[in-house]
Amino acid sequence: MQGEKLEPVNYYVGIDVGTASVRAALVDQFGTVVAYADQPIQIWAPQPGYYEQSSDDIWAACCIVTKKVIQGIDISQIRGLGFDATCSLVVLNSHFQPLAVNLEGECSRNIIMWMDHRAADQVARINGTQHDVLRFVGGAVSVEMQPPKLLWMKENLRESCWEKAEYFFDLPDFLSWKATGATVRSLCTLVCKWMYSSEKGWDDSFWKQIGLEDLVANNYAKIGNEALAPGAPVGNGLTAEAAKDLGLSKGMAVAASLIDAHAGGIGMIGANVKGQNLLCENQPITSRIAVICGTSSCHMVISKSPVFVPGVWGPYYSAMVPGFWLNEGGQSATGKLIEHIVQGHAAFPELQTKSAASAQSIYAYLNSHLDLIKKSLPVGFLTVDLHVWPDFHGNRSPLADLTLKGMVVGLTLSQGLDDLALIYLATIQAIALGTRHIVETMQAAGHRVNTIFMCGGLSKNPLFVQMHADIMGMPVVLAEEVESVLMGAAILAACASKDFASLQDAMEKMGRVGRIVLPNHKDKRFYDKKYQVFLKLVQHQQEYKTIMQNV
């Protein structure tokens, strides 16, 4: 009606702290990204396998990107703030000041990153206990989880760090503390990375058995004794200091945070697919798998009852979607692996020159180059005698073996652009075959999934997406808003603001389906054979290890 006053739109800020950058988005109540900003963050690698960051650097980046995305917006319309981050370990003293997690004594470097492998010996010892809590992480703790890192710190930095440390935070929880002053933790971080049970809490016997009995003191005050479900409001909202830092309103709702991959799952797995002619349309949300693929990849499946999957993390109750059990598979290096293969090839300088001249990214150029050399074959068939095992950084799932190495079979003396394009293709196929290995292991344990919901940086690469559809034999659903991880963080904020009835209500109304990529079923026989070779590769690697033992 003419002259009718329009209702003001509500907005939410999502902040995602990834491996190499902090990103923020301003998202409206309909799930549209209105503004986006990113800011690089520092990584220190003092020696092989060691990766560190600074919590001060990360918070400063959060403030920069938030102020950018809210420019020109009436902040009274911004209703909530949600964080997600990598599952890195932050260490602070009793005054909440950074403590050095390194032998150099550099206090500014107070974060052991998720991908840090310094605690490999501690992992082996913890797994050797065969404690009952390990059942909930696929039977073996990962070097990416926090207990091994904590044990390493106690054994290697006892005086300089361990005895001075008062607070150990997962990075997502550090951010919600920094925003609110509340030391509560997210159920997601505690359950997925700290051996916490959403039903029973901490298990004293585990910490005592692995040599970290001092953490049991004062009701686990150093690692958290109160956990909130994802999206629950934290404390009294933004403190005055944090509000000033971020450019937001004091008291604004701040959501209990998520690990970054889990935010990606929230951002898309609950999207309404009505009218899309997908198998999962009239099936429960448990028929969907969320694949979040960036530097590494995560594979999220939820279920109404617990499913124990060998070599796959979980089952975790309410760690992603409240009321559902979560299993989390993953690959430790995916985007990082593709980058490593491509940039390390002799033809990389030529690729850079030619892609720049054609105003394409290096990956778009490689994709078009593959189309040129495929002739009459489907592009995937170019690797009939070139095979890759992708565990250059160990296997997260389903073998849970961080000692596994990468393998390439079928190399020639060629060093040209054709050769680079082929090894790039074979690497992408290997990552998709690894996803198939994880999903088949989940299905053998009782999961029933038929549709892939994919997000993350690699989902922007059409070849990567198509190879997953073909190799899995399943449709791949891409989100309308490509930044699904940020969408997940904003959905958390929307839930904390109480503007939606529940987290699932916000997921359904704000997550929107974009493109759907269907599998080429006529190529099934080829990829079934590639998969047979894939499984042979790791079998052979294990045989080689046995041969070389006790040399």
RAPEVEN-V300264 format. One record per residue. OMEGA is omega in radians with two decimals (999 if undefined). D_LAST is the distance of its C-alpha to the last C-alpha in whole Angstrom. Layout:
[[OMEGA | D_LAST] [OMEGA | D_LAST]]
This chain:
[[-3.09 | 85] [3.12 | 86] [-3.14 | 86] [-3.11 | 83] [3.13 | 81] [3.07 | 77] [3.11 | 75] [3.13 | 72] [3.03 | 69] [3.12 | 66] [3.11 | 63] [3.10 | 59] [3.02 | 57] [3.10 | 53] [-3.13 | 51] [3.06 | 47] [3.13 | 44] [-3.09 | 41] [-3.01 | 38] [-3.13 | 40] [2.98 | 44] [-3.12 | 47] [3.08 | 49] [3.04 | 52] [2.94 | 55] [-3.03 | 58] [3.12 | 59] [-3.02 | 62] [-3.14 | 63] [3.11 | 63] [3.09 | 59] [3.06 | 60] [-3.07 | 58] [-3.14 | 61] [-3.07 | 59] [3.05 | 55] [3.03 | 54] [-3.08 | 50] [3.12 | 49] [3.03 | 45] [-3.04 | 43] [2.99 | 41] [3.03 | 37] [3.10 | 35] [-3.02 | 31] [3.05 | 31] [-3.08 | 27] [3.12 | 25] [3.14 | 25] [3.11 | 28] [-3.06 | 31] [3.07 | 35] [-3.11 | 38] [3.13 | 42] [3.08 | 44] [3.12 | 47] [-3.11 | 46] [3.13 | 46] [3.10 | 49] [3.11 | 51] [3.09 | 50] [-3.12 | 51] [-3.13 | 54] [-3.06 | 55] [3.14 | 54] [3.13 | 56] [3.13 | 59] [-3.01 | 59] [-3.11 | 59] [-3.14 | 62] [3.09 | 64] [-3.13 | 67] [3.02 | 67] [-3.00 | 69] [3.06 | 67] [3.10 | 69] [3.10 | 68] [-2.90 | 64] [-3.08 | 63] [-3.11 | 60] [3.10 | 56] [3.13 | 53] [2.79 | 50] [-3.11 | 46] [3.02 | 43] [-3.10 | 39] [3.10 | 38] [-3.02 | 37] [-3.12 | 37] [-3.11 | 40] [3.14 | 41] [3.09 | 44] [-3.05 | 46] [3.10 | 49] [-3.12 | 51] [3.08 | 49] [-3.10 | 48] [3.05 | 44] [-3.11 | 42] [3.07 | 39] [-3.04 | 35] [-3.13 | 34] [-3.13 | 33] [3.14 | 35] [3.14 | 38] [-3.05 | 40] [3.13 | 42] [3.10 | 43] [-3.02 | 39] [3.13 | 39] [2.92 | 38] [-3.02 | 34] [-3.14 | 34] [-3.03 | 33] [3.12 | 30] [-3.08 | 29] [-3.08 | 25] [-3.02 | 25] [-3.10 | 25] [3.13 | 22] [-3.14 | 21] [3.08 | 24] [-3.10 | 24] [-3.12 | 21] [3.13 | 23] [3.13 | 27] [3.11 | 25] [3.11 | 24] [-3.08 | 28] [3.14 | 29] [-3.05 | 32] [-3.11 | 35] [-3.13 | 35] [3.07 | 32] [-3.06 | 34] [3.02 | 36] [3.10 | 33] [3.10 | 32] [-3.10 | 29] [3.04 | 27] [3.14 | 28] [3.06 | 28] [3.12 | 27] [3.14 | 30] [-2.98 | 32] [-3.12 | 34] [3.11 | 32] [3.13 | 29] [3.12 | 30] [3.13 | 33] [3.08 | 30] [-3.11 | 29] [-3.13 | 32] [-3.06 | 33] [-3.05 | 30] [-3.12 | 30] [-2.98 | 33] [-3.05 | 35] [-3.02 | 38] [-3.05 | 39] [-2.98 | 38] [-3.06 | 38] [3.13 | 41] [-3.06 | 43] [3.10 | 42] [-3.11 | 45] [3.00 | 44] [-3.13 | 41] [2.79 | 42] [-3.05 | 41] [3.10 | 42] [3.14 | 45] [3.03 | 46] [-3.09 | 46] [3.13 | 48] [3.03 | 51] [-3.11 | 51] [-3.12 | 52] [-2.98 | 55] [-3.03 | 56] [-3.13 | 55] [-3.09 | 54] [3.07 | 51] [-3.13 | 51] [3.04 | 47] [3.06 | 47] [-3.13 | 46] [-3.08 | 44] [-3.08 | 42] [-3.08 | 41] [-3.03 | 41] [-2.99 | 38] [-3.02 | 36] [3.13 | 37] [3.10 | 37] [3.11 | 41] [3.14 | 43] [3.13 | 46] [-3.02 | 47] [-3.11 | 46] [-3.13 | 45] [3.06 | 43] [-3.08 | 41] [-3.02 | 41] [3.13 | 38] [-3.09 | 35] [3.11 | 36] [-3.09 | 36] [-3.11 | 33] [3.07 | 31] [3.12 | 32] [-3.10 | 35] [-3.13 | 38] [3.13 | 40] [3.14 | 41] [-3.06 | 43] [3.09 | 45] [3.08 | 49] [3.06 | 48] [-3.07 | 45] [-3.07 | 47] [-3.10 | 44] [3.03 | 43] [3.11 | 46] [3.02 | 48] [-3.10 | 50] [3.14 | 49] [3.08 | 51] [3.13 | 51] [3.12 | 50] [3.08 | 54] [3.12 | 55] [-3.11 | 57] [3.05 | 56] [3.13 | 58] [-3.14 | 61] [-3.07 | 60] [3.01 | 60] [3.13 | 60] [-3.11 | 63] [3.14 | 60] [3.12 | 58] [3.11 | 61] [3.14 | 62] [-3.00 | 58] [-3.09 | 58] [-3.10 | 62] [-3.07 | 62] [3.03 | 65] [3.11 | 64] [3.10 | 64] [-3.13 | 62] [3.04 | 60] [-3.04 | 57] [2.92 | 54] [-2.88 | 51] [3.08 | 48] [2.90 | 46] [-2.98 | 42] [-3.12 | 42] [-3.13 | 41] [3.06 | 43] [3.06 | 46] [3.09 | 46] [3.11 | 46] [-3.04 | 49] [-3.06 | 50] [-2.98 | 50] [-3.12 | 49] [-3.06 | 53] [3.13 | 55] [-3.11 | 58] [-3.09 | 57] [3.09 | 61] [-3.09 | 62] [3.11 | 58] [3.10 | 58] [3.11 | 55] [-3.03 | 53] [-3.02 | 53] [-3.10 | 56] [3.13 | 58] [-3.14 | 55] [-3.12 | 53] [-3.14 | 51] [3.10 | 48] [-3.09 | 48] [2.99 | 47] [3.07 | 44] [3.08 | 44] [-3.10 | 41] [-2.94 | 41] [3.08 | 39] [3.05 | 38] [3.00 | 36] [3.12 | 34] [3.08 | 35] [-3.07 | 37] [-3.00 | 38] [3.06 | 41] [3.13 | 42] [-3.11 | 45] [-3.14 | 46] [3.08 | 49] [-3.05 | 47] [3.06 | 43] [3.12 | 41] [-3.07 | 37] [-3.14 | 35] [3.08 | 31] [3.13 | 29] [-3.08 | 32] [-3.11 | 34] [0.09 | 37] [3.13 | 40] [-3.11 | 41] [3.08 | 45] [-3.11 | 48] [3.08 | 45] [3.09 | 46] [-3.13 | 49] [3.11 | 51] [3.12 | 52] [3.02 | 49] [-3.11 | 45] [2.87 | 42] [-3.06 | 39] [2.97 | 37] [3.12 | 34] [3.06 | 33] [-2.98 | 31] [3.14 | 29] [3.09 | 30] [3.03 | 33] [3.11 | 35] [-3.13 | 33] [3.13 | 30] [3.10 | 33] [-3.13 | 34] [-3.12 | 31] [-3.06 | 31] [-3.06 | 34] [-3.14 | 34] [-3.07 | 31] [-3.11 | 32] [-3.11 | 34] [-3.10 | 37] [3.10 | 38] [3.10 | 40] [3.10 | 42] [3.13 | 42] [-3.10 | 43] [-3.07 | 46] [3.13 | 47] [3.11 | 47] [-3.13 | 49] [-3.13 | 52] [3.14 | 52] [3.09 | 52] [2.96 | 50] [-3.13 | 46] [-3.10 | 43] [3.06 | 42] [3.13 | 46] [3.12 | 46] [3.13 | 43] [3.14 | 44] [3.10 | 47] [3.08 | 45] [3.10 | 43] [3.14 | 47] [-3.03 | 48] [-3.05 | 45] [-3.10 | 45] [-3.06 | 48] [-3.10 | 49] [2.85 | 46] [-3.00 | 45] [-3.10 | 43] [-3.08 | 40] [3.14 | 40] [-3.08 | 39] [-3.08 | 35] [3.12 | 35] [3.08 | 32] [-3.00 | 31] [-3.12 | 29] [2.88 | 27] [-2.85 | 25] [-3.02 | 26] [3.10 | 24] [3.13 | 23] [-3.13 | 24] [-3.12 | 22] [3.08 | 24] [3.14 | 27] [-0.05 | 29] [-3.10 | 29] [3.09 | 25] [-3.09 | 25] [-3.08 | 21] [3.12 | 21] [3.13 | 17] [-3.11 | 19] [3.08 | 19] [3.11 | 22] [3.02 | 22] [3.14 | 24] [3.10 | 25] [-3.14 | 28] [3.06 | 28] [3.10 | 30] [-3.11 | 31] [3.10 | 34] [-3.05 | 35] [-3.09 | 38] [3.07 | 40] [-3.13 | 40] [3.11 | 36] [3.14 | 36] [-3.12 | 38] [-3.14 | 36] [3.03 | 33] [3.11 | 35] [-3.12 | 36] [3.11 | 33] [3.09 | 32] [3.11 | 35] [3.14 | 35] [3.10 | 31] [3.11 | 32] [3.08 | 35] [3.05 | 33] [3.05 | 31] [3.10 | 34] [3.12 | 35] [3.13 | 32] [-3.06 | 33] [3.11 | 37] [3.08 | 36] [3.09 | 34] [-3.13 | 37] [3.11 | 39] [-3.13 | 37] [3.08 | 38] [3.09 | 42] [3.10 | 42] [-3.12 | 45] [-3.12 | 45] [-3.10 | 46] [3.13 | 47] [3.00 | 45] [-2.96 | 46] [3.04 | 45] [-3.09 | 45] [-3.04 | 43] [-3.09 | 43] [3.13 | 41] [3.08 | 44] [3.14 | 46] [-3.06 | 44] [3.11 | 46] [3.12 | 43] [-3.10 | 41] [-3.11 | 43] [3.12 | 44] [3.10 | 40] [3.11 | 40] [-3.08 | 43] [-3.06 | 43] [3.10 | 39] [-3.05 | 40] [-3.11 | 44] [3.01 | 45] [3.05 | 48] [3.13 | 47] [3.08 | 49] [-3.12 | 50] [3.06 | 52] [3.04 | 55] [-3.00 | 54] [-3.10 | 51] [-3.04 | 50] [3.12 | 49] [3.08 | 47] [3.08 | 50] [3.10 | 52] [3.11 | 50] [3.12 | 51] [3.09 | 55] [3.04 | 55] [-3.14 | 54] [3.14 | 56] [3.12 | 59] [-3.12 | 58] [-3.11 | 58] [-3.11 | 62] [3.08 | 63] [3.12 | 64] [-3.06 | 63] [-3.08 | 63] [3.08 | 59] [-3.14 | 56] [3.07 | 56] [3.11 | 59] [3.12 | 58] [-3.08 | 55] [-3.05 | 58] [-3.08 | 60] [3.10 | 58] [-3.06 | 55] [-3.10 | 57] [3.06 | 55] [-3.09 | 55] [3.05 | 54] [-3.12 | 52] [-3.09 | 50] [3.12 | 50] [2.99 | 47] [-3.03 | 47] [3.14 | 47] [3.13 | 47] [-3.01 | 44] [-3.07 | 42] [3.13 | 41] [-3.08 | 39] [3.02 | 38] [3.13 | 37] [3.07 | 35] [-3.13 | 33] [3.06 | 32] [3.11 | 31] [-3.14 | 28] [-3.13 | 28] [3.08 | 26] [-3.09 | 24] [-3.10 | 22] [3.08 | 21] [3.12 | 20] [3.14 | 18] [3.12 | 16] [3.08 | 16] [3.12 | 14] [3.12 | 12] [-3.14 | 11] [3.13 | 10] [-3.03 | 9] [3.11 | 6] [3.05 | 6] [3.10 | 4] [999 | 0]]
